[in-house]
Amino acid sequence: MKPMFSIRDLAVTQGIMAALFFLLIPLFNLFGLSNHKLNSVLHGLGATLTVLLSCYVLHALYPFLRGKEGAERKLEFLLWIVNILTLLTIIFGNWIYMGYRAPDGAQQWFLYNAPLGHLVIMEFKEFASLFPLPLGMAASFLMWRFRNYFDKVHGVSSVIALLVTLMWIFLLIGFVFGLGISKLKIV
């Protein structure tokens, strides 16, 4: 007896549901007490979309590394989208950061009550969150520069894979610490 649904159908349904629920997380900021609701929602949606798409980019590395036809074009296109989303997320994050650093804002409270927490959670998160953009841009540049020469230039594919993997790791660090900050309600 043939199953009603294929494995691919179930995997796609699982991915769509996970993405939907992931995208709902930033929308909960609309119900908060913050004065920065729009900024928070835009930053949260940008971060969530960026992390989701970067996971897809990481999986697109495998066909690229195996030399599958058309994989380099797909990976390059996805990398540029992730880079644009990363830039927008950084811009919206800086928009929120202005309120965080305002006089009598959350930064002063945090520095007074938990200075080590401020250094670890906020400063480390902000520093680590800036790495994905240059890493992604470097990978995109290498994809563009060596587009027709991947079979002739040995090692460039490995460098691209390393850059994309590091980009993904730093995006996850920023995302997880950002979720932690939003749960502390300091911003």
WONOR-V505041 format. One line per field, one symbol per residue. ss: DSSP state (@ for helix, = for strand, . for the rest). burial: # if it has 9 or more other C-alpha atoms within 8 Angstrom, else .. A space follows every 50 residues. Layout:
ss->???
burial->???
//
This chain:
ss->......@@@@@@@@@@@@@@@@@@@@@@@@@.....@@@@@@@@@@@@@@ @@@@@@@@@@@@@@@@....@@@@@@@@@@@@@@@@@@@@@@@@@@@@@@ .....@@@@@@@@.@@@@@@@@@@@@@@@.@@@@@@@@@@@@@@@..... .....@@@@@@@@@@@@@@@@@@@@@@@@@@@@@...
burial->.........#........#...#.###.#.......#.############ #####.##.##.###.....##.###.###.##.######.##.##..## ##..#######...#.##########.######.######.##..##..# .....##.###.######.######.##..##...##
//
